[in-house]
Amino acid sequence: MAAFLDRLGRSAFRRRWRVLVLWVLALVAAGMASALAPSAPDGSYSMPGTESQRAFDLIEERFPAGSTGSAASEGASAKLVFVAPQGQQLTDRENRSAVEAVVDRVGSLDQVVRAADPYGTDAVSKDGTTAYASVTFEVKAKDVDDQVKQDLEQAVEDGREAGLTVEVGGSVLATQPSGGATELVGVVVAAVVLLITFASLAAAGLPLLTALIGVGIGAATIMALSSALGLSSATSTLAMMLGLAVGIDYAMFIVSRYREERARGLAPQDAAGAAVGTAGSSVVFAGLTVVIGLAGLSVVGIPTLTQMGLAAAGTVALSVLVAVTLVPALLGIFPRAVLARSARRSARRGAQLVPTGEGQPNLGSRWARLVVRRPLPVLLVAVAALGVIALPAAQLDLGTAGDGSKPTSTTERRAYDALADGFGPGFNGPLTIVVDARDARDPKAAVAESAREIGAVDGVVSVSPARFNTAGDTAVLSVTPATDPQDERTSTLIHTLRGDRPAIEEATGATFMVSGSTAANIDSDQKVQGALVPYLALVVGLAFLLLLVVFRSVLVPLKAALGFLLSVLAALGAVVAVFQWGWLAGLLGVHQTGPIMNTMPIVMVGIVFGLAMDYEVFLVTRIREAHLKGERPGQAIVSGFQHSARVVAAAAVIMISVFSGFIGVSEPMIKMIGFGLASAVLFDALVVRMTIVPAVLALLGKHAWTMPRWLERIVPHVDVEGHALSRDEDATPARPDAEQPGLPVHQ
């Protein structure tokens, strides 16, 4: 592996302009393809294998497009919610006139198909204080014109001036959070960290440039394929986030190793080859672990997660390819510019490049030496600290965010609360019952009897009149529970209805399925929870085998897997404490606590797993490299940290900054993801990898680098540390700034 990558790095260095042109052409081609491709579709979330999804599929099959039961899928919808002044009712003449004026004005707006009169649709509460008007648009929410939104807001304001409380539920007026500003903050922080780490504008700019090229190609390719493959915008967002983070890190590790090799006295081309052969080998294997973690999301069985995982995995693989080809090519164009200022001065004078700082202690080596001297106390303190932080994860409550989890400053949340007050907490989460009476002797009688049986179940407030399809053999009922969508009693009601199905089916001759957003969320929770253990087993098992090959050790991969689980649990504990329990919620701008988004833990596990293995490979590879050169286990740990701790810490700070930028977004789910990923990287990189790893390796001693003889014979030899390269380089005379014949020296 190291020898092959060494040759690849040297080749890219020699053919630097050709390599650069090819990558630029790839970027232009991907950009043109994305510009010419149809726009991405709206994100669709399906849950194959669940009852709620089967019910939805049956509705799509039995009800033609635009008919009752499927109209909701045709365009955006919203609810105008009206509340009468204190002590008054909406049936009073003046209040009714004000409500009808608002509804009539909204119904006349462009792109609005219909605004239902609440007085003619039983949409007024029993006490007459609350009413709602359902508004249907001919386009989806993202396609509603800004002028239509402004006119809608003006109509709402007119109703408020008339003395009513008027709010708008749904997504029509929702402000979608933009990640552009936060990504920019991450890039700026990354530039500052790189500049501090390398003390060179060129060395700091090169990783940013290559990462942006890789992310640009990946994102443009995803956009070009989005229409053909049905990829949502969230797919490209995740791919961009991860591609940018790992792209910067991978390039930074190769540039750092190049500077080390130049300081050892190697010529630029030799140093580029050695950097790609050693650090590049770590990049390849680290990238493989990220790809495993992301591609493994396919086992969950949720198409959206599969798309997101595979697209992000492809972008990460592209970042690896950019790192091992474009980075050495740019090093060939700027062989001196990426060096420290003192090294550049020495190169201009033609003096020997002295290994700056070689053998001298730095912060990384001092920390490692402290851990090696007291490994057991350090290990116990670190594990105990993460264990305490992880305790709240035992109370993890999964759910799906809705208008009820938004801050009270939003009109959607106020509309949600007003509907709950006026019509009961279950009104915001009605259940959709699809009754299939095709095999019944009298379909309409069977549906009516099914509705009566369902309405008699404890916890059901009301059952709407049946809405039949054209054939008259399938009906849709809307069931209002007595409790809030997030209430555990609502989940119990759904399971009770499904449990009573055999008896109702026997009595009526018709069967039914329970669906709707509330049931779909509960089914989603259960499916994600059921897939979490198999997913962990798959990705951890594959990564264990990969690290077994890389380090030729059983204990090191085992330690890596256990450390990863500890950091993920700690991150989940922090998320629960803040977003579910409300600790530090005010400081982080969390306005409403509630259940954790059901897909977030498994997505976070996949992302953090790959990033955790990144740091594991980069750190432990340098330690094993020192050990293979004859250093004692304890000294090898110190040497490895001396060379890699600063760069790994800088990489972690960059990722933490990128993810932390999303904490400032107003959308609770985006805020949650940003906080979770930032916490996970903090715990894993700075606690697990920088503290627990050296402590465990110090306790294991030489046993860390051994494996049973029978396994030794089976596991293939992969030279990740570049051991063979070091022997070749020792036999090669080093010239400080020698170039290949015919290659100019660049300042």
N, C-alpha and C positions, 0 to 999 in steps of 0.2 A: 504493500500500500504506500509506504513512505517513498520507496524508490520510484514508483509510478508517478506519484504526485510531484516529486522532485523534478522529474523530466517534464511533466506538464507545466510546472512553474517556470522552468528555464525556457521552455518553448514559448510560453506566453510572453516572457520577458523579451526574447529575441524578436518575436513577431508582434510587438506591442501595438503598433499602429493598425495592423490588420485586425487584431483582436478587438481593439477599441471601435473600429469602424463596424465590425460585425455586430457588436452589442448595440451600438447606436442605431444601426439599420433595424435590428430586432425591435428596439423601442419604437422607432417610427412606424414600422409595419404593424405592431400591436396597437399603437395609437390610432392609425388609420382604420384598422379593422373595427375598433371599438366605436369610432365616430360614424362608420357606415352601417353598423349593426342596428337592428331595431332596439327600442328602449326596453329596459328590464321590466319584467312583469311585477305586479304586486306580489309581495311575499305571501305565500299560502302555507298554512301550517296544517299538515295532516298527521294522523296518528294511526297508521295501519294496524289492524289486529284488535282494535278496541271497539266496544259496542257503540260508543258515540260516533266513531268514524263510519261504522257500518250503517248506522241510522242516517247519517248525512248522505252517504252514497245512495241509499234507498230513496231518499227525497230527490236527489238529482236524477235518479232513474225514472221514478214514477211521476214526478211533476215537471212538465215542460218548462223551459226557461221563460221566466217572466210570470209564471203562474204562482198561485199562493203556495208558500212553502219554500220557494227558491228565489223569490224576488229580492230578498236581502242580499243575495250575492251579485245583483246586477249593478248596483250603484251605492254611493255613500248614503248613510242615514243619520239622522240626528233627532234629538228630542228637545223641544222648547218646553221648559218647565216653568209654570206660573204659580206663585204663592200670593194669596190675598193679604192685604194689610191686617195688622192685629185687630181682632174683633170683627172682621168682615168676612164675606164669602165671595167666591168667584162667580156665584150665580146672581149676585147683586147687579142691577142694570149697568151701572158705570163700569164696574170691573169686567163684566161680560163684554161690554162694548170695546174696552181696551184690549182684552184678550183676542177678540175676533179681528180687531184692526191689525194687531201684530201678525196673527196667523195669515190673514188675507195678504198682507204686504210680503211676507216671506213666500207664500205660495205663488206670487206673481214674479218672483226673481228668476233670472236666467239660470238654467241648469237645474232648477227645482221642478220635479215631476208633480209632487203633491205635498201639501201641508194639511194634515187631517184636522178637521174641526173637533176639538175636544168635547164639545157639547153634543155631538152627534155620534160619538164613538165610545161612550162610557169611560172617558178618560178624565173624569172628575172624581176626586176622593169622596168618600161617604159624608165627611163633615163639610165638604164644599170649599175647603181652604186651599187645596192643591189640585192642579190639572196639568196635563201635558199634551202636546201636539206632536205627532210623529211626522218628520219631514223626510221625504225621499228625493234623492238627487239622481240625475241621469248619468252622472259620471262618478268615478271613485274619488275618495277623499283627497288624494294627492293631486287630482286634476281639477278641483274646484277653483275657479278664478278668484284672484285676490279681490276684484271688484265685487263679486258675489259675497265674499266673506265680509267685506266692509259694509255692504248693504244689509246683510244679516245682522251684523253688530249694531247698525244704526236702528234697525227695527226693534231689536232687543232694548236698546237705550230709550227708544220712544215709549216702550211699555213700562220701563222703570220710571220715566218722568211722569207717567200717568198714575204712579203710586204703587205699582205692582213690583214684586220681586220676580225677576225673569232671569233664568239661567239656561245654558245650552249644554246638553249632554251629547256624548259621541266624540268623534275624532275630527269633525269638520273644522272647528276653530282651534284645535290643538296645535300648539307650536312644536314642531319636530326639532329635537336637539341636533345641533350641528357639531360634528366632531372636528371640523377643520381647524378651529382656533385651538382646541386642546392638542391636536396633533402638532400644530405649529409650536406650542409651548414645549412639547416633548422634544422636537427637533432642536429648538434653541438650547434647552438644557443639555441635550446630547452634545451639541457643539461646544458648550462651555466645559463640560466634563472632559471631552476629548482634548480640548486645548490645554487644560490643566494637566492632564495625564501625559501628553506627548510634548508639550511646550513647543509646538510647531504648527503653524497654520496649515501647511500641506498635509502633515500627518493627521491633523484633526479633520480636515476637509475630505480626505480620500475615503474614509469609511462612510461618511455621509453621502458622498457622490455615488459610490457604488451601491449603497443601500437604496437610494432613491431610484437609480436605474433599474435595479432588480424589482423593486416594488412597483415601479411604473409599468414594466413589462407584464408583471403578474396581474396587477389590477386591470390593465387595459385588456388583457386576454380574457379575464373573467367577465368583463363588461361585454366583450365581443361575443362570448358564448352564452351570456345570460338569457337571451331570448330563446335560443335553440334548446338549452338545457333547463330552462325554467329556474334560473338562479335568482335569488332575492338580493336586494341591496345590502342586507346584513352579511351576506357571504363575502362580498368584496371588502366590507368594512373590517371584518375579522382578519381577512388575508392581508390587508394593508397594515393593520396594527402589528401583527406578528412578523410580517415580512420586514417591516421597518426596524423592529426591535432586534431580531436575530441578524438581519443584514448588517447593521452597524456593529454588533458584537463580533460576528465572524470576521469581518474585514479588520476590525481593531486588533484581534488576536494575531492575525497574519502580519499586519504592519508592525506590531510590537515585536514579534519574533524576528522580522527582517532587521529591525534596528539592533536587536541583540546580536544577530549574526554579523552585521556590519561592524559592531563594536568589537567582536572577536577577531576582526581582521579579514573577513571574507570579502571578495569582490562583489559588486552589486548583483551580477547575474547568479553567482553561487549563493549569495545570501537569499535572493528571491526563491531559488530552488529549494534551499534548506528550509526556509520559512513555510513554503507550501507543503513540503514533505513532512514537516513535523507538526506545526500548528494547523496546517491544512488537513492533515490526517485526523486531528481532533475535531476540526470543523465538520468533516464528512461524517464521522461517527456521531457527533453531537446532533447534526442535522437529521441523521437517521432516527435517532430517538424521538426528536420532535415530530417527524413524519409518522412514526409508529403511533405516538400518542394522539395525533390529530386524525389520521386515517382510521384508527381504532374506533372513532365515534360511529362508524358505520354499523357496528354490532348493536347499537342501541335500537335500531329499527325505526328511527324517525327521519324521514327524508330530508327535512330541513337541516338537521344536525349532520347528516351524511354529506350533504352538499357543502356546508360550511367547513367541515373537517377536511374533505378532499381538496377543496379549493385552497384552503390555508396550507395544507401539506404540500401542494404543488408550488405555492409561492415560496415556502421555506426551502424546498429542493432547488428552486431557481436561485435563491439567495446563496445556497452552497456553491452552485456552479459559478455564479458571479464572483464569489470570494476566491475560488481557486484558479480562475482564469483572468478576470478583469483586474483584480487587485494586483497580481504580479505584472500585468501589462502596464498599469499606471505607475508601478514602482520602476519599470523600465524607462518611462518617460520622465519621471522625477526621482532619480536614484538618490540624490543628495538632499533634496528639499524636505523629505520626510524625516531626516535625521535631526537630532538635537543641535542647537546652535554651536556648541563647542565641537561636536563631531563634524559639522559642516566646515568650520574654520580649519580643523586639522586636515580635512580632505582637500581643501583648496591649497593648503601649504604642501600637500603631498606627504604629510607625516603619517606615521602608523596610527591607525585608529585604536586607541586603548580601550579595553573593556571597561567602560565607565561604570563604577559602582559594583563591579564584579567582585564578589567575596565580601563586600562591605555590607553591614547589617542595614536593613531598612525597616519600616513599620511592619511589613508583612512577615519578615523573618523574626523580628522581635516578638510578635504575637504568637507565631508558631512555636518559638522556643519556650514561651511562657506556658502554652498548652502542653507541650511535650514534657515539661518538668512536672506538671500537675494534671495529668490527663483525666484521672478518675473524678476528682472534685469538679473540674470544668465540665466533664460529660454529664455528671449528675445534675449540676445547676442548670445547664442548657436544656436537658431533657425535661426537668421539672418545670422550668419556665414555659416551654412550649406546651407541656401537658396541661398546665393551668389555663393557658390561653385557649386550648382546644376543648375544655370542659363544656362550654355552651353549645358545641356542635352536637352534643347528645340530645339537645332540645330542638334540633332543626325541624322547622315546620315548612314544608314545601307548598307552594301555591302559584297562582298566576296573578300578575298585577292587572288592575283595572282602574276605573275612575275612582273607586273607593280608596285606592292607595295613593292618590295624588294629593298634593298639598291643598289646604282649604283656600288658598289664594286663587285657585283655578276655578273657572266657571263649571268645568266638568265635575269636579268634586262637590261643589255646592248643589248642582243639579242632582247628583247621586244622593246626597243627604236629604234633599227636599222630597224626592220620590220615596225614599225609605220612611220618612216621617209621615207622608200623606197616604201611602198605599201599603206600608208594611215593609220590613227589612228584606223579605224574600222577593219583592217586586223587581229588584235590580238583578236577580239571578234566576229567571224562570227556567223551568225544565221543558224541553221539547220532547214530546212523546210521539213516536211514529207507530201507528197501528196498522199492521198488515193483515187485512181481512180477506185476502184473495181466496183463501181456502174455506172461508165461512159460508154457510148456506145463505144467510142474510147479512151481507157486509155492514149495512148501516145499523142494523140492530146489534150486531156484534161490537161495533165501535161504540155505540151508546152504552152498552153494558160494561165495556172495558173502562169507559170514562167514569161511570158510577163507581166501579170497584176501585179505581185509582183515587177518586175523590174521597173515598172512605178511609184511605190510609192515614194514619196519625202523622201530622206534620204537613199535610197538604191543605192550603187555604182555599184554593179555587182551581177549577179546571175550565178552560175556555171551550166554547162550542167547537165541534169538530170541523175541520176544513178538508174537504175531500178532493182527490184528484179527479181528472176528467172521467176516468174509467169507473170511479166510485168504489174502488176496492182498497184504497189506502187513504188514511186520514192523519192529520197532524193536530195534536192537542198541545196547548200551552198550560203548564202546571205551575202555579205559584206556591213556593214553599213558605213556611211560616218563619224561616230563619234566613239570616244573611248568607250570601254565597260562600263566604269564608268560614262560616260556622261549622263546627264538627257535626252538628245535628243535621245539616243539609247533606253532608256526605253519607250519614247514616240513612237518611231518607232515600237517597238514590240506591243504596245497597238493598234497602227494604223493598223498594219497588221491583228491583230486578229479582229479588228472592221470591216475591209473590207471583212472579210471572207464570210459572207452571200451573198454579191453581187458577189464575184468571184465564189463561189460555184454554184450560180444560172446560171452564164454565162457559166461555164465549165462542170458542172455535177460532179466535183471532189471536195473533201474537203481537207483541209490541217491543220497542227498544227505547231506551232512555238516552236522550242526547241534549244538545244545547251547550252553551259555553261553560256553564257551571259543571255539568257532567263531563264535558270534554277535558276541563282542567283537572278534575279528579282522576279521570282515566290516564291523563298525561302524567300526573304525579306518580301513580302506581307503576306505570310503564318505565319511567325513568328510575324509580327506586329499584325495580326488579332488574334493570339492566346494569346498575352500578357495579355490583359484585362481578358479573362476568366481564364487564369492560375492564375493571381493575386487574382481574386475573390475566386477561389477554395482554394488555399493554405492559404490565409489570413483568409478566413471564417472558415476553419477547425482548424487552429491554434487558432482563437478567441474562438471557442468552447472548445478546449483543455485547454487553459489558464483560461477560465471561470470556468472549473472544478477545476483546480489547485489552483487558488487564491480566488474562490468564490466571484468574483467581476466583475462588468461590465466595470468599468472605467479603471482598470489596463490592461486588454487585449486590450481595445480600444487604450490606450496610447502606448502599445507595438507595435500594428500594424501601427499606425501613425508614430512612431519613426523609424520603419523599412523602411517605404516608404521614409522618409526624408533622411536616410543614404544611401539608394540605389540610389536615385536621385543625391545626392552629389557625390557618387562614379562614376556614369555615367557622370556627369558634368566634373569631373576630367579627365576621359578617353577621352572625346570629346576635352577638352582643350589641352591635350598633343598629342593625336594620330590623331586628325582630324584638329585641329587648329595649332599645332606645338609649343605650349607653353612648355618651358623647354625640348623640344625634343632633343636638342643637349646634355643636361646634362644626359638624360636617354638613350642616344644612339639610338634614333628613327631617322632613315635616311630618311624615306619617310612617309609623312602624307597622309591620305586618308580616305575612309569610314570605319566605325567600322564593324567588322565581324558580320554578321546578326544574328547568333545564340548566340553570346556572352552575350547580355543583358539578355536574358531569362535564360541562364545557370547561370549567375551571380546572378540574382534575386533568383533562387532556392537555390544556395549555401549560399548566404548571409542571406537569410531568416532563414534558419535553424541555422546558427551560431549566428545570432542576437537573436533569441529566446533562444539559449543556455545561453547567458549572462543575458538575462531578467530573466529566471527561477532561475539561480544561485544567482543573486543579490536580486531579490524581494522576493524569498523564505526566505532568512535570515532576511529580513526586516519584513516580515509577521510573521515569527517565534518569533521575539522579540515583535511584537505587540500583539500576542496571549498570551505571557507571562505577559502582563499587562503594557508594556511600552507605553508612550504617542506617538502619530504618529511621531513627530519630533525626539524624542529620539530613537524610533525604527529604523528610517532611519540611524541615527548615529551608532547605535549598529550593524545594518546589514552591513554597510560599514566597520566597525572596523573588523569584522570577515571575510568578503568576498572580499573587494576591492583589497587587495594585490594579492590574488590568481587569481581573474578575470583579473586584469591588466597583471599579468604574462602570463596567458593563451592567452590574446590578443597579447602580444609581441611575443609569440611563433608563433602564426598563421601569424602575419604580417611578421615575419622573413622568414617563410617557403614560403609564397607567393612572397615576395620581391625577393627571390633568382631567380625567373624566369624572373625578369626584365632584368637580364644580358644576357639572351639567345639571340642569333642573330635573330632567327625567329620572325618577327613582331607580329604574332598572339599570340604566347606564351608570348611574352613580354607584350602584351596588357592584356591578362588574368591575369598574375601575378600582374601587376600594379593595375588593377581594383579590384581584390580581396583584395590586401593589403590595398588599399584606403578604401574599404568598411568596412573592419574590424576596421581600425583606426577610421573612423568616427562613426561607430556604437558602438563599445565597449568603446571608450574613450570620446566620445562627447555625444552620445545619452544615453547610459546606465549609464555612470558614472556622467553625468551632467544634462541632461534633465530629466531623470527618477527621481532622488531625488528632483529636483525642482518641478516637477509636483506633486509628492506624498506629498511634503510639502504644496503645495497650496490646494490640495484636503483634506488633514487632514484625519479625521476618515471616511469621505465619500468614500475614496479610497477602503475601505474594506467592503463595504456594497453592497447589491443587493436587488431588490424588493422581498417582501415576497413570492409572487407567484412563482418567479424564484428560490428562496431559497428552496422551497419544491420540485422542479423538479430536480435541479442539484444534482448529487450524491456527497456524502462526501468522499473525498480522502485525507488522512492524509499525505501530502507531507512533512510537516515540522517536523514530528515525535513528535507531541504534546503528543500523548498517551505514547510514549516511555519515554519522559521526566518525566512524572508522575511515571512510573514504576521505573525509575532510581533513582528518589528522595527517593523511599522507599527501595532501595537496598543499603546496606553498601558498600562503595567503599574501595577497598584495592589497594594500589599503583601498585603492579606488580603481583597480584594474577594470578595464572594459573589454568586451569582446572586440576582435578586429573589425574595424569599419563602423563601430557604434560610437556615436558622439557622447561626450560627457556633458550632462545637463546640470546646471546649478540649482 
